[in-house]
Amino acid sequence: MAAPLVAVYHGPNLNLLGTRQPELYGRTTLADVEALCRARATAHGLEIEFRQSNHEGELIDWVQSCRNRAAGIVINPGGLSHTSIALLDALLATDLPVIEVHVTNIHRREAFRHTSITGKAATGIIAGLGPTGYGLAIEAMAGLLGLIGTAQPAPRRMGGTAR
């Protein structure tokens, strides 16, 4: 039996991890994050698809493609977290568990970053733990999928409301 697939998607500017504002985001690169995610996924019996795009429409296409092939989504939408209703709608339409990750604590930053529109589709949000948050998201997803621990499977949306 194939390992469950978890999509790990990154939005605009995350390709610059390690070089963009290292005082804020650190020196860990996106390739380092991918290695961390792959190691955690393997340890928990998961397969991952790891992608980054600077284009909202491309992210939406990828999210929509998860509907009948992925078990869950881990996403760092970057700045789209605060602006993209279209990405929110795509995430909701998957009816999959979603974990949103932010390298920094969005609540300790500029006021416009305090609200995550896409977070309304998330089963959980991890923010402010740096790249470690990605590993925790993979572990949490394994729990939500019933592969480890005593975590309960992710609740499904009811009546059109977000999880």
N, C-alpha and C positions, 0 to 999 in steps of 0.2 A: 504494500500500500504506500502511495506517495505521501511524503511529508506535507502537512498543511502549509499553504503559501501565505506569507504575510508581505504585503506591499509596504515598502519603506520609501516614502516620497518626500522630497525637499523642494521648497519654493525658491523664489527669486533671491539671488545674492548668496545663497548657501554654498555655491561653488567656490566662494571666496573665503570659506572658513580657514583659519590659520594665518591669513594675511590681512583680512579686513578688520580693522579695529581690534587688534589682539588684546588690548587692555580690557575690552568688553567681552569678546567671544573666545579669547584664548588662542593658543597656537596649534591646536588640534585641527587637522585638515579633514575635508570630507572623505578622503580615502581612509584616514584613520577611523573615522566614524563607521564607514562601511566595514572595515575589518572587525571592529568591536561588535557591530550588529550581526555579522556572519558568525562570529565565534559564539555569541549568546544564542543565536538561532539554532546552530548545530547542537549546542549543549541541551537544548530543549526540544529537539526533534522537529524543528521548523525549517522551512525553505524560505528565503527572502528574495524579493525583487527590489533592487536598490536603484533609485533614479532621482535626478535633480533636473529642474527646468526653471528658466527665467520667464516662462510664458504661461500665463494663467490658463489659456485654452488647452494647452498641452497637458497640464496637470489635471484639468477636468476630464479630458479624454482618458487619461490613465486611471483616474478614480472610477469613472464609469465602466471601464474594462474589468474592474475587480468584481463586478456584480455576480458573475457565475463561475469565477475561477479562484478567488482568494478567500481566505478564512478571516482576514482582518487587515486593517490598515494602520500603520504608524506614520504620522505626517507632521512635518514642520513646515507650515505654509509660509513662513517668513512674514514679510509685510502684508501678504494677502490675508493673514489671520484677521486683520483689522478692517478689511475693505471688501472682501469677496463674498457676496451673497450667492453668486453662481457656484463657487467652490463649496460653500455650505450646502447648497441644494444637491450637488453631486454626491457629497459625502452622505447626506441623509438618504439619498436614493439607493445607496448600496445595501442598506439594512445590515451592515456588518459592524462588529465592534471597531471603534476608532480610538486611537490614543494620539493626542496632540502633544508634541514636544517643542519646547523652546529652550535654547541654550541659556539665555538670560532670564531673569525674573521679570516678566513683562509688567508686573505690578510695582516694580521699583524704578521704572523708566518713565519716559514722557507720558503724559496723560492720555494721548491718543493711542498708546500701546496697551492700555489697561483693559480694554475690551477686546476679546477674541470672538469675532462673529462666527468663525469656523468651529470654535470650541463648543458651540451649541450642538454640534453633531457628535461630539466626543463622549465616549464612555468615561474617559479620564484624561486629565491634562497633567503633564510633568513640566515644570518650569523652574529655571534658575539653578539647575544642578550641573550645568555644562554638558560636555559630551557623555558623561555618566548617565544622563537622563535617557539617552537612546538605549543603552543596555537595560536600564530599568523598564523601559517601555516594552522591549522584546520579552523580558521576563514576565511582565504584567500581562501581555497578550497571551503568552503560554498558559498563564493561570486562567485567563478569561475563556480560553479554548478548552479548558479542562485537562491540560497536559501535565500540569504540576500543581502541587499544593492543594489547598482546600478552597481555592477561589471558586466562586459560583460562575457559571457561564454568563456572558454578557446579556443583560436584559434587552429585549427587543423593544423598539418604540411602540407606543400604544397611542392610538387616536391621532397620529400625525405629530405628536410632540417629540422633541429630541430626547435621547437617552439621558 
